[in-house]
Amino acid sequence: VGKAFVGAIVKPVVGVGDAAVVVMNHVSETTSDKPIAIAKANKRLRRALPCASVKSGNNVKLIPYDEKSAQVQQIVTSRETEDDAYLGHVQIPSYLIIASDQFLWIIGDDPTNPRRVRWAEISRFGIYGYFMKIDVFSGQGPRSFTFESSLKDLAVLFGLLSMKMENSSHCTDLDLSLRGTSYSNLPGIKATQAGHVFGSVNRHTHTEAIGPTKLNDEFIKRCYTRVNRMGSFMPNFFQLLDLEVWLLICSVGQMFTGLSSRRCIAVGIINGSGEPIQVKRVKLVQGGSPCYTIPTIEYNKNQGVLHPGGAIICFGWGAIPSLLQPGNVLINIETNLFVTNLTDSISRSTVTQALPSWQVSFLEKSYDESGWWAKY
């Protein structure tokens, strides 16, 4: 009986002592100089799911977990704070090329300063031997990026570009090299054009050519008079046309300044189809000015026909931006061969559709970095 009684009392005492030892051990650890052991959280990044194809919509490819792809996805989404989606990537010598839903990323030696190119800014791309050339529109005309790599990696890069650019109205088979465009064999162009890079005139204001600009449309009338005498029989036709479009933009910048500044858009259309184009409608869907049309000599105003080799400039500006409305400009152009909506900035509203067997190619897409003008 005594043993049973003693055993019943002693065992809990031992347990309490053990608990006290455990508590004291933890207290001693917190007061010691040893680093505290903290349970590590799960550090595995979110799985990257590349897009299956350009026609798959939101469908993705379920692939084994890849740490590199997960890291690249974090770049695209800025650690899941940006509304963008990872599509795929390829590592080539000196560059990491990433395709996301909104951008083509070009990351070189400095990963903190990537070059992001919107898909709407890419004009064309192709593989030439062991090189990939990508032509991109900029504020001063097209630029070219050239990448050297193995045929296998270039094929992957070509596939990434094709996912977003296939069947896109932004693609063009015209060679927009830095040497300029001459198009000696372009249907309708009567004279061989001196090589000119559309957008190269954007670097200067040309105040001497604008002259005094008041709050009226006198600069439009002066431009109309000059352009109406121009034609594709002139060897510098492209250069002169590009300059006139830029002068219109500069004039709006001088006419509306400070708190009265307005956004504007200028569109130059050249008929290189070899067939007459019926201009059905040119309308400023959003804006604060009339929609001006300024044609060259090959345009028949009575019939609304732009003959082969002819050109027409469409121009307008917006209302004064305010807290209630941003003062954007949207122009709609409808012809018998194509329809296009163009805005004053890079936007999903910029859409161009051509009839089957016809193609609309952009020679220039220039946007002001501050968002005040767009030039096509």
C-alpha positions in Angstrom: 0.0 0.0 0.0 2.8 2.3 0.9 4.5 1.7 -2.4 1.3 2.4 -4.3 0.8 5.6 -2.4 4.3 6.8 -2.8 4.3 6.0 -6.5 1.1 7.9 -7.1 2.5 11.0 -5.5 6.0 10.9 -6.9 5.2 10.5 -10.6 3.4 13.8 -11.0 6.2 15.6 -9.2 8.7 14.2 -11.7 6.5 15.4 -14.5 6.2 18.9 -13.1 10.0 18.9 -12.7 10.4 17.9 -16.3 8.1 20.7 -17.4 10.1 23.1 -15.3 13.3 22.0 -16.9 11.8 22.4 -20.4 10.6 25.9 -19.6 13.9 26.9 -18.1 15.7 25.5 -21.1 13.7 27.8 -23.4 14.3 30.7 -21.2 18.0 30.1 -21.2 18.0 29.9 -25.0 16.4 33.3 -25.3 18.9 34.9 -22.9 21.9 33.2 -24.5 24.0 34.7 -27.4 23.2 31.8 -29.7 21.0 32.7 -32.7 17.3 31.8 -32.4 16.2 29.0 -34.6 13.2 30.2 -36.6 11.0 27.8 -38.7 11.6 28.6 -42.3 8.6 29.5 -44.4 8.0 27.9 -47.8 10.2 29.8 -50.2 9.0 28.2 -53.5 7.7 30.8 -55.9 4.4 30.5 -57.7 4.5 28.1 -60.6 4.8 29.8 -64.0 2.3 28.5 -66.6 3.2 29.6 -70.1 0.4 30.3 -72.6 -0.4 27.3 -74.8 -0.7 29.3 -78.1 -1.9 32.5 -79.5 -5.3 31.0 -80.2 -5.8 29.3 -76.9 -7.1 32.4 -75.0 -6.6 31.9 -71.3 -5.5 28.2 -71.7 -2.0 27.4 -70.4 0.4 24.5 -70.6 0.7 22.5 -67.4 4.5 21.7 -67.2 6.7 20.5 -64.4 7.8 23.2 -61.9 10.7 25.2 -63.1 12.5 27.6 -60.7 13.9 29.8 -63.5 10.4 30.3 -65.1 9.0 31.1 -61.7 11.7 33.8 -61.1 11.0 35.3 -64.6 7.3 35.4 -63.8 8.1 37.4 -60.7 9.9 40.0 -63.0 6.8 40.2 -65.2 4.3 40.7 -62.4 6.7 42.7 -60.3 6.2 40.2 -57.4 2.5 39.9 -58.2 1.8 43.7 -58.0 1.4 44.3 -61.8 -1.5 43.3 -63.9 0.5 41.3 -66.5 0.8 37.7 -67.4 3.9 35.6 -68.2 3.9 33.8 -71.6 7.4 32.5 -71.9 11.1 33.3 -72.0 14.4 32.4 -73.6 17.9 33.0 -72.4 20.4 34.0 -75.2 23.9 35.3 -74.9 23.9 38.7 -73.1 20.1 38.9 -73.0 17.1 37.5 -71.3 14.0 37.8 -73.6 10.6 37.6 -72.0 7.2 37.6 -73.6 4.3 38.7 -71.4 0.7 39.6 -72.3 1.5 43.3 -72.6 5.3 43.6 -73.4 8.3 42.1 -75.0 11.0 42.4 -72.3 14.7 42.8 -73.2 17.0 42.5 -70.2 20.7 43.0 -70.7 23.6 43.4 -68.2 21.5 45.6 -65.9 18.5 43.6 -64.7 17.1 46.6 -62.8 16.6 48.5 -66.1 14.8 46.3 -68.5 13.6 47.5 -71.9 9.9 46.9 -72.3 8.4 47.1 -75.8 4.7 47.1 -76.2 3.5 44.6 -78.9 1.8 47.5 -80.8 5.3 49.0 -81.2 6.8 46.0 -83.0 6.6 46.4 -86.8 8.3 43.2 -88.0 10.8 40.5 -87.1 12.7 37.7 -88.8 15.6 35.2 -88.5 18.7 35.9 -90.7 21.2 33.1 -90.3 22.2 33.0 -86.6 20.6 36.5 -86.0 17.1 37.6 -85.0 16.2 41.2 -86.1 13.3 43.0 -84.5 12.1 46.3 -85.9 10.4 48.6 -83.3 8.6 51.9 -83.8 10.0 54.8 -81.6 9.4 58.5 -81.2 12.0 59.2 -83.9 11.2 56.5 -86.4 11.9 52.7 -86.4 14.7 51.1 -84.4 16.2 47.7 -84.9 17.3 45.2 -82.2 19.6 42.4 -83.4 20.3 39.2 -81.3 22.8 36.5 -82.0 22.2 33.0 -80.8 21.9 29.3 -81.7 19.2 28.3 -84.2 17.4 26.4 -81.4 17.2 29.5 -79.2 16.2 31.7 -82.1 13.4 29.3 -83.0 12.1 29.6 -79.4 12.3 33.4 -79.6 10.5 33.4 -83.0 7.8 31.3 -81.4 7.3 33.7 -78.5 7.0 36.7 -80.9 4.6 34.8 -83.2 2.3 34.1 -80.3 1.4 37.8 -80.0 2.2 39.0 -83.5 0.6 36.3 -85.6 -2.4 37.7 -87.7 -1.8 41.1 -86.0 -2.5 44.3 -87.9 0.7 45.6 -86.5 2.8 43.2 -88.5 4.3 44.5 -91.8 6.4 43.0 -94.5 7.9 46.4 -95.4 11.6 46.9 -94.6 11.7 49.8 -92.2 15.5 49.9 -92.0 17.4 52.9 -90.7 18.5 53.6 -94.3 14.9 54.7 -94.9 12.1 53.6 -97.3 12.4 54.1 -101.0 9.8 51.7 -102.4 10.9 52.0 -106.0 8.5 49.1 -106.9 5.6 50.2 -104.8 2.4 50.4 -107.0 1.3 53.9 -107.7 4.4 55.7 -106.6 5.5 57.5 -109.7 9.1 58.6 -108.8 11.7 56.6 -107.0 11.8 58.1 -103.5 14.9 59.2 -101.8 15.5 56.9 -98.7 13.6 58.4 -95.8 12.9 57.2 -92.3 9.4 58.2 -91.3 9.6 59.9 -87.9 13.2 61.1 -88.3 11.9 64.7 -88.6 10.3 64.4 -85.1 13.6 65.5 -83.4 13.2 69.2 -84.1 10.4 71.7 -83.6 11.0 73.6 -87.0 9.7 76.9 -85.6 11.0 78.7 -88.6 8.7 76.7 -90.9 5.7 77.0 -88.6 5.6 80.8 -88.4 3.3 82.7 -86.0 0.5 80.5 -84.6 -2.6 82.1 -83.2 -5.8 80.6 -81.9 -7.3 79.9 -85.3 -6.9 77.4 -88.2 -4.6 79.5 -90.3 -1.8 77.0 -89.9 -4.2 74.3 -91.3 -4.8 76.5 -94.4 -1.1 77.0 -95.0 -0.5 73.3 -94.7 -3.4 72.5 -97.0 -2.0 74.8 -99.7 1.5 73.2 -99.5 0.3 69.6 -99.4 -2.3 70.0 -102.2 0.6 70.8 -104.6 2.6 67.7 -103.6 2.5 64.3 -105.4 4.3 61.0 -105.7 6.0 62.4 -108.9 8.3 64.3 -106.5 11.5 62.3 -105.5 11.3 63.7 -101.9 7.6 63.1 -101.6 7.9 60.9 -98.5 10.2 63.4 -96.7 8.0 66.4 -97.4 4.8 64.5 -96.3 6.5 63.4 -93.1 7.6 67.0 -92.4 4.1 68.4 -93.0 2.5 66.0 -90.5 5.1 66.9 -87.9 4.6 70.6 -88.4 0.9 70.2 -87.7 1.7 68.6 -84.3 4.3 71.4 -83.5 1.7 74.0 -84.4 -0.8 72.6 -81.9 2.0 72.5 -79.3 2.6 76.3 -79.9 -1.0 77.3 -80.1 -2.2 75.6 -76.9 0.3 75.9 -74.0 0.3 75.6 -70.2 -3.1 74.9 -68.7 -4.7 75.1 -72.2 -2.5 72.3 -73.7 -4.4 69.8 -75.9 -3.6 66.3 -77.0 -3.5 65.8 -80.8 -3.3 63.1 -83.4 -2.0 63.2 -87.0 -2.4 60.3 -89.5 -0.8 60.2 -92.9 -2.2 57.6 -95.4 -0.3 56.7 -98.6 -2.1 54.7 -101.3 0.5 52.1 -102.3 -2.2 49.5 -103.4 -2.2 50.3 -107.1 -6.0 50.7 -106.9 -8.1 53.8 -106.2 -9.3 53.9 -102.6 -12.7 55.3 -101.7 -12.5 57.4 -98.5 -15.9 56.9 -97.0 -15.5 58.6 -93.7 -13.0 60.4 -91.5 -14.4 61.3 -88.1 -13.0 62.5 -84.8 -14.9 60.1 -82.4 -13.3 61.8 -79.4 -11.8 65.3 -79.5 -12.4 69.0 -79.3 -11.7 70.2 -82.8 -13.0 69.6 -86.4 -11.5 66.6 -88.1 -9.2 68.1 -90.8 -8.4 66.2 -94.0 -5.5 67.5 -96.1 -4.9 65.6 -99.4 -2.2 65.7 -102.0 -2.8 66.3 -105.7 -3.8 62.7 -106.5 -7.0 63.0 -104.4 -10.3 63.7 -106.1 -12.3 65.7 -103.6 -15.6 65.5 -105.5 -15.6 61.7 -105.6 -13.7 61.1 -102.4 -11.2 58.9 -104.2 -7.5 58.6 -103.3 -5.7 57.6 -106.5 -2.6 55.3 -106.5 0.4 57.2 -105.2 -1.8 59.8 -103.5 -1.8 60.7 -99.8 -4.1 62.3 -97.3 -3.4 63.7 -93.8 -6.1 63.4 -91.1 -5.6 65.6 -88.1 -7.4 66.8 -85.0 -6.9 67.7 -81.3 -8.8 67.1 -78.1 -10.5 69.2 -75.4 -8.6 70.7 -72.5 -7.8 67.9 -70.0 -9.5 68.2 -66.6 -10.5 66.1 -63.6 -13.7 65.1 -65.4 -12.2 64.0 -68.7 -8.6 63.3 -69.9 -9.1 65.1 -73.3 -8.2 62.0 -75.4 -8.4 61.9 -79.2 -9.8 59.0 -81.2 -10.0 59.2 -85.0 -12.0 56.7 -87.2 -11.1 56.3 -90.8 -13.3 54.1 -93.1 -12.5 53.3 -96.7 -13.6 50.6 -99.2 -10.4 48.6 -98.4 -9.8 49.1 -94.6 -11.2 50.5 -91.4 -9.0 51.9 -88.6 -9.4 53.5 -85.2 -6.3 55.3 -84.0 -5.8 57.1 -80.6 -3.4 59.7 -79.2 -1.6 57.0 -77.2 -0.7 53.3 -77.2 -4.1 51.7 -76.5 -6.2 48.6 -77.1 -8.6 51.0 -78.9 -6.1 51.2 -81.7 -7.4 48.7 -84.2 -7.0 48.3 -88.0 -8.9 45.8 -90.2 -8.3 45.3 -93.9 -10.4 43.3 -96.4 -9.1 39.9 -97.4 -6.1 40.0 -99.8 -5.4 43.6 -98.7 -2.9 44.7 -96.1 -2.4 47.9 -94.1 1.3 48.5 -93.1 2.5 51.1 -90.7 5.5 53.1 -91.7 5.5 55.0 -88.4 4.0 54.9 -84.9 5.3 57.7 -82.8 4.0 58.6 -79.4 4.9 61.5 -77.1 6.4 60.2 -73.9 4.3 62.7 -72.0 1.2 61.6 -73.8 0.4 64.8 -75.8 0.5 63.6 -79.4 0.6 60.6 -81.6 1.8 60.4 -85.2 1.0 57.6 -87.7 
